[in-house]
């Protein structure tokens, strides 16, 4: 429960900071989400290769 309230407080603070700098909020959230999605996709592309290499190294 404390974690949730802390998260909400953090989001509220971030929101007010963004409002002060006049950034359109939905846009920033969307950009962040897209960036994270791309990072995850990149990571998933790298992972199978690493697993494959480590299996070969063991043999």
C-alpha distances in whole Angstrom, upper triangle without the diagonal:
4,5,5,6,9,10,11,12,14,15,17,19,20,21,23,24,26,27,29,31,31,30,30,26,26,29,27,24,27,28,25,25,28,29,26,27,31,29,28,31,33,31,32,36,36,34,37,40,38,38,41,43,41,43,46,46,45,48
4,5,5,6,9,10,10,12,14,15,16,18,20,21,22,24,26,27,29,30,29,29,25,26,29,26,24,27,28,25,25,28,28,25,28,31,29,28,32,33,31,32,36,36,34,37,40,38,38,42,43,41,43,46,46,45,49
4,6,5,6,9,10,10,12,14,15,16,18,20,21,22,24,26,27,28,27,27,23,24,26,23,21,24,25,21,21,25,25,22,24,27,25,24,28,29,28,29,32,32,31,34,36,35,35,38,39,38,40,43,42,42,45
4,5,5,6,9,10,10,12,14,15,16,18,20,21,22,24,26,26,25,25,21,21,24,22,19,22,23,20,20,24,24,21,23,26,25,24,28,29,28,29,32,33,32,34,37,36,36,39,40,39,41,44,44,44,47
4,5,5,6,9,10,10,12,14,15,16,18,20,21,23,24,25,24,24,21,22,24,22,20,23,25,22,22,26,26,24,26,29,28,27,30,32,31,32,35,36,35,38,40,39,39,42,44,42,44,47,47,47,50
4,5,5,6,9,10,11,12,14,15,16,18,20,21,23,24,23,23,20,21,24,21,19,22,23,20,21,24,24,22,24,27,26,26,29,30,29,31,34,34,33,36,38,37,37,41,42,40,43,46,45,45,49
4,5,5,6,9,10,10,12,14,15,16,18,20,21,22,21,21,17,18,20,18,15,19,20,17,17,21,20,18,21,24,23,22,26,27,26,27,31,31,30,33,36,34,35,38,39,38,40,43,43,43,47
4,5,5,6,9,10,10,12,14,15,16,18,20,21,19,19,16,17,19,17,15,18,20,18,18,22,22,20,22,25,25,25,28,29,29,30,33,34,33,36,38,37,38,41,42,42,44,47,46,47,50
4,5,5,6,9,10,11,12,14,15,17,19,20,19,20,16,18,21,18,17,20,21,19,20,24,23,22,25,27,26,27,30,31,30,32,35,35,35,38,40,39,40,43,44,43,46,48,48,48,52
4,5,5,6,8,10,11,12,14,15,17,18,17,18,15,17,19,16,14,18,19,16,17,21,20,19,22,24,23,24,27,28,27,29,32,32,32,35,37,36,37,40,41,40,43,46,45,46,49
4,5,5,6,9,10,10,12,14,15,16,15,15,11,13,15,13,11,15,16,14,15,18,18,17,20,23,22,22,26,27,27,28,31,32,32,35,37,36,37,40,41,41,43,46,45,46,49
4,5,5,6,9,10,10,12,14,15,15,15,12,14,17,15,13,17,18,17,18,21,21,21,23,26,25,26,29,30,30,32,35,35,35,39,41,40,41,44,45,44,47,49,49,50,53
4,5,5,6,9,10,11,13,14,14,15,13,16,17,15,14,18,19,17,19,22,22,21,24,26,25,27,30,31,30,32,35,35,36,39,41,40,41,44,45,44,47,49,49,50,53
4,6,5,6,9,10,11,12,11,13,10,13,14,11,11,15,15,13,15,18,18,18,21,23,22,24,26,27,27,30,32,32,33,36,38,37,38,41,42,42,44,47,46,47,51
4,5,5,6,9,10,10,10,10,8,11,12,10,10,14,15,14,16,19,19,19,22,24,24,25,27,29,29,31,33,34,35,38,40,39,40,43,44,44,47,49,49,50,53
4,5,5,6,9,10,10,12,10,13,15,13,14,17,18,17,19,22,22,22,25,27,27,28,31,32,32,34,37,37,38,41,43,42,44,47,47,47,50,52,52,53,56
4,5,5,7,9,9,12,10,14,15,12,14,17,17,16,19,21,21,21,24,26,25,27,30,30,31,33,35,36,37,40,41,40,42,45,46,46,48,50,50,51,55
4,5,5,6,6,8,7,11,11,9,11,14,14,14,16,18,18,19,22,23,23,25,28,28,29,32,33,34,35,38,40,39,41,44,44,45,47,49,49,51,54
4,5,5,6,8,8,11,12,11,13,16,16,17,19,21,21,22,25,26,27,29,31,32,33,35,36,37,39,42,43,43,44,47,48,48,51,53,53,54,57
4,5,8,11,11,15,15,14,16,19,19,19,22,24,23,25,27,28,29,31,33,34,34,37,38,39,40,44,45,44,46,49,49,50,52,54,54,56,59
4,6,9,10,14,14,12,15,17,17,17,20,21,21,23,25,26,26,29,31,31,32,35,36,37,38,42,42,42,44,47,47,48,50,52,52,54,57
4,6,9,12,12,11,14,16,16,17,20,21,21,23,25,26,27,29,31,32,33,35,36,37,39,42,43,43,45,48,48,49,51,53,53,55,58
4,6,9,8,8,11,12,12,13,16,17,17,19,21,22,23,26,27,28,29,31,33,34,35,38,40,40,42,44,45,45,48,50,50,52,54
4,6,6,7,9,10,11,13,15,16,17,19,20,22,23,25,26,27,29,31,32,34,35,38,39,40,41,44,45,45,48,49,50,52,54
4,5,5,6,9,10,11,12,14,15,17,18,20,21,23,24,26,27,29,30,32,33,36,37,38,39,42,43,43,45,47,48,49,52
4,6,5,6,9,10,11,12,14,15,16,18,20,21,22,24,26,27,28,30,31,34,36,36,37,40,41,42,44,46,47,48,51
4,5,5,6,9,10,10,12,14,15,16,18,20,21,22,24,26,27,29,30,33,34,35,36,39,40,41,43,45,45,47,49
4,5,5,6,9,10,10,12,14,15,16,18,20,21,22,24,26,27,28,31,33,33,35,37,38,39,41,43,43,45,47
4,5,5,6,9,10,11,12,14,15,16,18,20,21,22,24,26,27,30,31,32,33,35,37,37,39,41,42,43,46
4,5,5,6,9,10,10,12,14,15,16,18,20,21,22,24,26,28,30,30,32,34,35,36,38,40,41,42,45
4,5,5,6,9,10,11,12,14,15,16,18,20,21,23,24,27,28,29,31,33,34,35,37,39,39,41,43
4,5,5,6,9,10,11,12,14,15,16,18,20,21,22,25,27,27,29,31,32,33,35,37,37,39,41
4,5,5,6,9,10,11,12,14,15,16,18,20,21,23,25,26,27,29,31,31,33,35,36,37,40
4,5,5,6,9,10,10,12,14,15,16,18,20,22,24,25,26,28,29,30,32,34,35,37,39
4,5,5,6,9,10,11,12,14,15,17,18,21,22,23,25,27,28,29,31,33,33,35,37
4,5,5,6,9,10,10,12,14,15,16,19,21,21,22,25,26,27,29,31,31,33,35
4,5,5,6,9,10,11,12,14,15,18,19,20,21,24,25,26,28,30,31,32,34
4,5,5,6,9,10,11,12,14,17,18,19,20,22,23,25,27,28,29,31,33
4,5,5,6,9,10,11,12,15,16,17,18,21,21,22,25,26,27,29,31
4,5,5,6,9,10,10,13,15,15,16,19,20,21,23,25,26,27,30
4,5,5,6,9,10,12,13,15,16,18,19,21,22,24,25,27,29
4,5,5,6,9,11,12,13,15,16,17,19,21,22,23,25,27
4,5,5,6,9,10,11,12,15,16,16,19,20,21,23,25
4,5,5,7,9,10,11,13,15,16,17,19,21,22,24
4,6,7,8,10,11,12,14,15,17,18,20,22,23
4,6,6,7,9,10,11,13,15,16,17,19,21
4,5,5,6,9,10,11,13,15,15,17,19
4,5,5,6,9,10,11,13,14,16,17
4,5,5,6,9,10,11,12,15,16
4,5,5,6,9,10,11,13,15
4,6,5,6,9,10,11,13
4,6,5,6,9,10,11
4,5,5,6,9,10
4,5,5,6,9
4,5,5,7
4,5,5
4,6
4
